[in-house]
Amino acid sequence: MNNPDAYYQRSEVSNSDLTALKELLHHRPMFGDREGAFRFGSIVDAIITEPSRVDFLHATIDGEPVNEDEWLHAREMQRALRAEARRDQFLAKVLELADTQRFMVNKAQEFENGGFRFTLPTRCKWDWWLEAARFGGDLKTTACATQAEFEQAVDFFDWDRSRAWYMDIAQSNKDFIYAISKKNCKIFKLFINRGDAIYTRGREKYEELAFQYWAFTL
C-alpha cells in the first residue's frame, strides 16, 4: 500500500529522515517483521485519520485490497479507539474536531549544537492538529500490552524525538500520543508539555541528529 500524498516527495528534512540517518550511523538489530508492522500501522492510520482513502465496503485503501486478517484487526482497533472516546472527553473532541494529516513546513528552522547555530528546512505531518488550541498529536499502533511498556517504547522508538520535532516546527506547547495495542486493543496515552522530561529528552535527540544531518549535507 503506497500513500499517494505528495508530502512524501518534498525535500525538507523530516523526522523520518533523522531516523534513517540514525540507523545509518548507529545500526542496531531489529526483531520481528518490521515491514509488516509498518504496513499494518499505515492501514490503521488510514482507516482512522484518512477515511477518504478507504473503501470500507470493499476493504481497500487507495484502490488496493487489504489482507482480510489485517483489515479485521485494524477495524477492531478502530472500534477500541471509538469506545475509549466515549470515556475520554479529550479524545472525543480530537476525533470530532481535529484536522488530520495536516502538514507544516519551516524553510529555515534554527538549531543549536554545542553553541553552534545552523538552520535546516524542516517538515512534519500531523495525525491530528487542533487549530483552535494550536497543538496536535500522534496516533500509534503498538505491540505493547501495558501503559508501562508503552512509556518505555516512547524512548526506545524515539517517539519522544518525533513529538519534540513536531512541537518545535509548529511552535506548540503541548502534544499527545494515543496508542492502540495490537495485542489486546487497550488504549495508552501520553501527554507532553514543552520543557517537561519527555520533550527535553526528545529535543536533545533531534538536535544531535539534526547537526549530523546538516554536516553530511555540506
C-alpha positions, 0 to 999 in steps of 0.5 A: 500500500503506497500513500499517494500524498505528495508530502512524501516527495518534498525535500525538507528534512523530516523526522523520518529522515533523522531516523534513517540517518540514525540507523545509518550511523548507529545500526542496531538489530531489529526483531520481528517483521518490521515491514509488516508492522509498518504496513499494518500501522499505515492501514490503521492510520488510514482507516482512522485519520484518512477515511477518504482513502478507504473503501470500507465496503470493499476493504481497500485503501487507495484502490488496493485490497487489504489482507482480510486478517489485517483489515479485521484487526485494524477495524477492531482497533478502530472500534477500541479507539471509538469506545475509549472516546466515549470515556475520554472527553479529550479524545472525543473532541480530537476525533470530532474536531481535529484536522488530520494529516495536516502538514507544516513546513519551516524553510529555515528552522534554527538549531543549536549544537554545542553553541553552534547555530545552523538552520535546516528546512524542516517538515512534519505531518500531523495525525491530528492538529487542533487549530483552535488550541494550536497543538496536535498529536500522534496516533500509534499502533503498538505491540505493547500490552501495558501503559508501562511498556508503552512509556518505555517504547516512547524512548526506545522508538524515539517517539519522544524525538518525533513529538519534540520535532513536531512541537518545535516546527509548529511552535506548540506547547503541548502534544499527545500520543494515543496508542492502540495495542495490537495485542489486546486493543487497550488504549495508552496515552501520553501527554507532553508539555514543552520543557517537561522530561519527555520533550527535553529528552526528545529535543536533545535527540533531534538536535544531535541528529539534526547537526549530523544531518546538516554536516553530511549535507555540506 
